[in-house]
Amino acid sequence: MTASLVLLGSGYTLTRLAVAQAQTGRDVLAATRDASRREELQRAGARIVSLEDALLQTRDAHVVVSIPPEAGLDGAIAEALAVRPPSRLIYLSSTGVYGSARGTVDEDTPVDVAWPSSLPRLEAESRYLPLGAMVLRIAGIYGPGRGAHSRLLSGTLRVPDHGGRISRVHVDDLCAAILAALEQGTPGALYCVADDRAVPLEETAGWLARRLGLSPPPRVPLETLHESLRGDRAISNARLKLLGWTPRYPDYVAGFSSVLEAEGRTSAEGDIVLRPVLPEEAEALHALRLRALKEHPEAFGTSFVEESAVSLDVVRARLVASDTQRVMGAYDGTRLVAMGGVRAEPRIKCAHKAVIWGMYVASEVRSRGLGRRLLQSLVAEARKMPGVEQLMLIVVANNASAHGLYRSMGFQTYGVEPRALKIDGAYVDEELMVFRL
């Protein structure tokens, strides 16, 4: 018969573990003060109990402790467990105990007692290890509703200007690690929990931004970030793998792909995704712009001949993300099918203005609302540019569909330049429009 599972501190991770185990029919007791999690736990069939009641039912049970040291409860919990000893005991700790350690880190790496968050964790570990606990030292946890993608979506994510590698683990892989340790772990042993690939936060954030069609997060000085984001560590999971555990999500690509799908943030087949065009996509952008100039020479101030002579290095320079310029693209799968740019004016007296340029949607994807979505994304980018108060654009005077789109978005005409362009002997008037941010 499977032992009861007693979870002390059912937060993000242990709630997920409790739900999964209760749904298998296992007797699960969950102690939590988080009222928002109670309904989810009860629906799954877990028993919600107070911490005091849970500690009366630990004898011969499988117990997992996930109460943070700052709660000041570890001494009392350890004493109660000594009176009613569980058959298996796990304490969830953190790889933060390694503090300033660099490079590959494993269970034998010296801990750093001088690191601000290390000592409380190490003191908590020392209370449970004499009881035969297995201590899991866990890297950064992410999953549905929690992680770098959530901070990116909320606009709070920042990346260091020269950050090192960070290890992380998907919450479901952490739950699997807990179960593996409960079944196969050695009492009194330490186990590091992380996926197979540590990478800089900037790499993860850039990948997420492209997947979500968002701008990359701002870069800030390393010392301004939380201590957990300032290291350069690759956490080894080799000892944990000896228990038969293998991460289902070995790196951030596999893990966050699953998370975005679970949150309904992936694009269905045939959907078109908007995101910044990357410098390495300069060739695709150049080809699309040349197509636009060839099909609609009257819509652009430059010519096909002039643009053909522009080098890819110049195009790449346009695509380097900055506070003063951005090029957005629409992607049908991996194919670039629409583009538009926004550029702040460089002169001091004109620095309150930005210009939208190069708007183009390929004919095969028109009538799908792409022009509006593209324009909305450019307006959003302009609002991020320091000091920009208004957007300017120029549209061919007789382009009724473009004129209607811009008007519906709030652009207003402030003038018409007659005979603005001369193409093969014919003159084209241009309408000048402005939008106050």
C-alpha positions in Angstrom: 0.0 0.0 0.0 1.3 3.4 -1.0 2.2 5.6 2.0 0.2 8.8 2.6 1.8 11.9 1.2 2.0 14.8 3.7 2.9 18.1 2.2 4.0 20.9 4.5 3.7 24.2 2.7 1.7 23.7 -0.4 2.8 26.6 -2.6 3.3 26.6 -6.3 5.3 23.3 -6.6 3.7 21.2 -3.9 0.2 22.2 -5.0 1.0 20.9 -8.5 2.4 17.7 -6.9 -0.6 17.3 -4.6 -3.1 17.6 -7.5 -1.3 15.1 -9.6 -0.9 12.5 -6.8 -4.4 13.0 -5.4 -5.8 12.4 -8.9 -4.2 8.9 -8.9 -6.1 8.0 -5.8 -3.2 8.6 -3.3 -4.1 9.9 0.1 -2.6 13.4 0.1 -2.7 15.8 3.1 -1.8 19.4 2.1 -1.0 22.1 4.6 -1.3 25.5 3.2 -2.2 29.1 4.2 -2.8 30.1 0.6 -6.5 30.4 0.3 -6.3 30.7 -3.5 -4.9 27.1 -3.7 -7.4 25.4 -1.4 -10.1 25.1 -4.0 -7.7 23.5 -6.6 -6.4 21.1 -4.0 -9.9 20.1 -2.8 -11.2 19.6 -6.4 -8.4 17.1 -7.0 -9.2 15.2 -3.8 -6.5 16.3 -1.5 -7.3 16.8 2.2 -6.7 20.4 3.4 -5.3 20.4 6.9 -3.6 22.9 9.2 0.1 22.6 9.7 -0.6 21.4 13.3 -2.9 18.7 12.2 -0.5 17.6 9.4 2.3 17.2 11.9 0.1 14.8 13.9 -0.2 12.5 10.9 3.4 12.2 9.7 4.3 8.8 11.3 5.3 6.3 8.5 4.1 8.8 5.9 6.0 10.3 3.0 6.6 14.0 4.1 7.8 16.9 2.0 8.7 20.2 3.7 8.5 23.4 1.6 8.1 26.1 4.2 10.6 28.9 3.7 13.1 29.6 6.5 11.9 33.1 7.1 8.6 31.6 8.5 10.7 30.6 11.5 9.0 27.2 11.8 11.7 24.8 11.0 12.7 24.1 14.6 9.1 23.3 15.7 8.5 21.2 12.6 11.7 19.2 13.1 10.8 18.5 16.7 7.3 17.3 15.7 8.8 15.0 13.0 11.2 13.5 15.5 8.2 12.5 17.7 6.3 11.0 14.7 9.0 10.0 12.3 7.9 9.7 8.6 9.1 6.7 6.6 10.6 9.1 4.0 11.4 12.8 4.4 12.3 15.5 1.9 13.3 19.1 2.5 13.1 21.5 -0.5 16.1 23.8 -0.4 17.8 26.0 -3.0 20.9 26.1 -5.1 21.2 29.6 -3.7 23.3 28.0 -0.9 26.2 27.9 -3.4 26.2 31.7 -3.4 29.2 33.1 -5.4 30.3 29.7 -6.8 31.0 29.7 -10.5 31.1 27.1 -13.2 29.8 23.6 -12.8 28.2 23.1 -9.4 27.2 19.8 -7.8 26.4 18.5 -4.3 30.1 18.5 -3.4 30.7 22.2 -4.2 31.3 24.1 -1.0 28.4 26.2 0.1 28.8 30.0 0.6 27.8 31.0 4.1 28.6 34.6 3.3 25.9 34.8 0.6 22.8 36.7 1.9 20.3 34.0 1.4 22.5 31.0 2.1 22.7 30.8 5.9 18.9 30.5 6.6 18.6 27.7 4.1 21.7 25.9 5.5 20.4 26.2 9.0 17.0 24.7 7.9 18.8 21.8 6.1 20.7 21.1 9.3 17.5 20.6 11.2 16.1 18.0 8.8 19.2 16.1 7.8 19.7 14.4 11.2 16.1 13.1 10.8 17.2 11.2 7.6 15.8 13.8 5.2 16.9 14.0 1.6 17.6 17.6 0.7 16.8 18.8 -2.8 18.7 21.9 -3.7 16.6 23.3 -6.5 17.5 25.7 -9.3 15.0 28.4 -10.6 11.5 27.0 -10.9 9.3 27.9 -13.8 6.0 26.6 -15.3 2.5 27.7 -16.2 1.9 31.1 -14.6 5.4 31.5 -13.3 8.8 32.3 -14.9 10.6 34.6 -17.2 7.7 34.6 -19.7 5.3 35.9 -17.1 7.7 38.8 -16.3 8.2 39.5 -20.0 4.5 39.7 -20.6 4.0 42.0 -17.6 6.9 44.2 -18.7 8.9 43.6 -15.5 11.6 41.4 -17.0 15.2 42.8 -17.1 18.3 41.1 -18.4 21.8 41.9 -17.2 24.2 43.7 -19.4 26.9 41.0 -18.9 25.2 38.1 -17.2 26.4 34.5 -16.9 24.6 31.2 -17.1 21.5 30.4 -15.0 20.1 26.9 -14.3 16.4 26.3 -14.0 13.9 23.4 -13.8 10.3 23.0 -15.0 7.9 22.5 -12.1 6.7 19.1 -13.5 10.3 17.9 -13.6 10.8 19.0 -10.0 7.7 17.1 -9.0 9.1 14.0 -10.7 12.4 14.5 -8.9 10.6 14.7 -5.5 8.8 11.4 -6.3 12.1 9.8 -7.4 13.8 10.8 -4.2 10.9 9.6 -2.1 11.1 6.2 -3.7 14.8 5.7 -4.4 16.8 8.4 -2.6 19.3 7.8 0.2 18.4 9.2 3.6 20.7 12.1 4.5 21.7 12.7 0.9 21.8 15.9 -1.1 20.4 16.1 -4.6 20.7 19.1 -7.0 17.7 19.6 -9.2 18.1 21.4 -12.6 17.6 20.7 -16.2 20.4 19.7 -18.6 21.3 23.1 -19.9 22.2 26.3 -18.1 22.1 29.4 -20.3 22.3 33.2 -19.9 18.9 34.9 -19.1 19.4 37.0 -22.2 19.2 34.0 -24.4 16.0 32.7 -22.8 14.4 36.2 -22.8 15.3 36.7 -26.5 13.8 33.3 -27.4 10.6 34.1 -25.5 10.3 37.6 -27.0 10.5 36.1 -30.5 7.9 33.4 -29.7 5.5 35.9 -28.1 6.0 38.7 -30.7 7.3 41.1 -28.0 10.3 43.4 -27.8 13.3 42.0 -26.0 13.4 43.2 -22.3 15.7 46.1 -21.4 19.3 45.5 -20.4 20.4 46.8 -17.0 23.5 46.7 -14.9 24.1 43.3 -13.4 24.4 44.6 -9.9 20.8 46.0 -10.0 19.2 42.5 -10.4 18.3 40.1 -7.7 21.2 38.0 -6.4 19.7 34.8 -8.0 20.2 36.4 -11.5 23.8 37.6 -11.0 25.6 34.3 -11.0 27.3 32.1 -13.6 26.5 28.5 -12.6 25.6 25.3 -14.4 24.0 23.0 -11.8 24.8 19.3 -12.3 21.9 16.9 -12.0 24.1 13.8 -12.4 23.4 12.4 -8.9 19.7 12.8 -9.2 19.8 10.9 -12.6 21.3 7.9 -10.7 17.8 7.5 -9.1 16.3 7.0 -12.6 15.1 10.6 -12.9 15.4 12.2 -16.4 14.0 15.7 -17.1 11.1 15.7 -19.5 12.1 19.2 -20.3 15.9 19.2 -20.7 16.2 22.8 -21.6 14.3 26.1 -21.7 13.2 25.6 -25.3 11.3 22.3 -24.5 10.1 23.7 -21.2 8.8 27.1 -22.2 7.3 25.6 -25.4 5.2 23.4 -23.1 4.4 26.3 -20.8 3.3 28.6 -23.6 1.1 25.8 -25.1 -0.5 25.2 -21.6 -1.3 28.9 -21.3 -2.8 29.0 -24.8 0.0 31.4 -26.0 1.1 29.4 -29.1 -0.2 30.3 -32.5 -2.5 27.8 -34.3 -1.4 26.6 -37.7 -2.0 29.3 -40.2 -1.9 32.1 -37.7 0.5 35.0 -38.3 2.8 36.1 -35.5 4.1 39.7 -35.1 7.5 40.2 -33.6 10.7 42.3 -34.1 12.7 41.4 -37.1 16.2 40.2 -36.0 19.5 41.3 -37.5 20.1 37.8 -38.8 16.9 38.1 -40.8 18.3 41.1 -42.8 18.2 39.2 -46.1 14.5 38.3 -45.8 13.6 41.9 -44.8 15.6 43.3 -47.8 13.9 40.9 -50.2 10.5 41.9 -48.9 11.2 45.6 -49.1 12.5 45.3 -52.7 9.2 43.5 -53.5 7.2 46.3 -52.0 9.2 48.9 -54.0 8.7 47.0 -57.2 5.0 46.4 -56.7 4.1 49.9 -55.3 6.8 52.4 -56.3 4.3 55.3 -55.6 4.0 54.3 -51.9 7.6 54.9 -50.9 10.0 57.8 -51.0 13.0 55.6 -52.1 13.2 53.6 -55.3 13.8 50.0 -56.2 17.1 50.9 -57.8 18.3 52.9 -54.8 17.3 50.2 -52.3 18.9 47.4 -54.4 22.2 49.1 -53.9 21.9 49.0 -50.1 24.2 46.5 -48.5 23.0 43.8 -46.1 25.2 45.4 -43.4 23.2 48.6 -43.6 20.0 46.6 -43.4 21.3 44.7 -40.4 22.1 48.0 -38.7 18.4 49.0 -39.1 17.5 45.9 -37.2 19.6 46.4 -34.1 17.2 46.9 -31.2 17.6 50.3 -29.5 15.6 53.0 -27.8 15.3 54.9 -31.1 14.4 52.4 -33.7 12.5 49.2 -34.3 11.4 47.1 -37.3 8.4 44.8 -36.8 7.6 41.9 -39.0 4.7 39.5 -39.5 5.5 35.9 -39.9 3.4 33.2 -41.6 5.3 30.3 -40.1 8.9 31.3 -40.7 8.2 33.4 -43.8 8.2 37.2 -43.4 5.0 38.5 -45.1 4.7 42.1 -43.7 6.9 44.8 -42.3 7.0 48.3 -40.8 9.5 50.4 -39.0 9.4 53.2 -36.5 12.4 55.6 -35.9 12.8 58.5 -33.5 14.1 61.7 -34.9 17.7 62.2 -34.0 17.9 66.0 -33.8 17.4 67.6 -30.3 14.6 69.9 -31.4 12.7 67.0 -33.1 13.4 64.4 -30.5 9.7 64.4 -29.4 8.8 62.9 -32.8 9.1 59.5 -34.3 8.4 58.4 -37.9 6.7 55.3 -39.2 8.2 54.1 -42.4 8.2 51.1 -44.8 4.7 49.8 -44.0 4.0 46.9 -46.4 1.8 43.8 -46.3 2.2 41.1 -49.0 -0.7 40.7 -51.3 -1.3 37.0 -50.4 -2.0 37.8 -46.8 -4.1 41.0 -47.1 -7.7 41.2 -45.8 -6.6 39.4 -42.6 -6.2 42.5 -40.4 -2.4 42.5 -40.6 -2.1 46.2 -41.5 -3.9 47.2 -38.3 -2.0 44.7 -36.1 1.3 45.9 -37.6 0.4 49.5 -37.0 -0.7 48.8 -33.5 2.6 47.2 -32.8 4.6 50.1 -34.1 2.6 52.6 -32.0 3.3 50.4 -29.0 7.0 50.4 -29.8 7.0 54.2 -30.2 5.5 54.6 -26.8 8.6 52.9 -25.3 10.9 55.4 -26.9 12.1 58.0 -24.4 10.7 61.5 -24.9 8.6 60.6 -28.0 5.3 62.4 -27.9 3.9 62.1 -31.5 4.1 59.8 -34.5 4.4 61.0 -38.1 3.8 59.2 -41.3 3.3 59.9 -45.0 0.7 58.2 -47.2 -0.1 58.5 -50.9 -3.1 60.9 -51.1 -5.2 58.6 -53.2 -4.6 55.4 -51.2 -8.0 55.1 -49.7 -7.5 51.8 -47.8 -4.3 53.0 -46.1 -5.8 56.4 -45.4 -8.9 54.7 -43.8 -6.7 52.5 -41.6 -4.6 55.4 -40.3 -7.6 57.5 -39.6 -9.3 54.7 -37.7 -6.3 54.4 -35.5 -6.3 58.1 -34.6 -3.9 59.6 -37.1 -5.0 63.1 -38.4 -4.1 64.9 -41.6 -2.1 68.1 -41.1 -1.2 68.8 -44.7 -0.8 67.6 -48.3 2.3 68.0 -50.4 1.4 68.3 -54.0 3.6 66.6 -56.6 5.7 65.1 -53.8 7.0 62.3 -56.0 7.7 62.0 -59.7 7.6 58.5 -61.1 8.1 57.9 -64.8 6.8 61.4 -65.6 3.7 61.1 -63.3 3.3 63.1 -60.2 2.1 61.7 -56.8 0.6 63.8 -54.0 1.4 62.8 -50.4 -0.7 63.3 -47.3 1.1 64.1 -44.1 -0.4 62.6 -40.9 0.3 62.8 -37.2 -0.7 60.8 -34.1 -0.4 62.1 -30.5 0.9 59.4 -28.1 
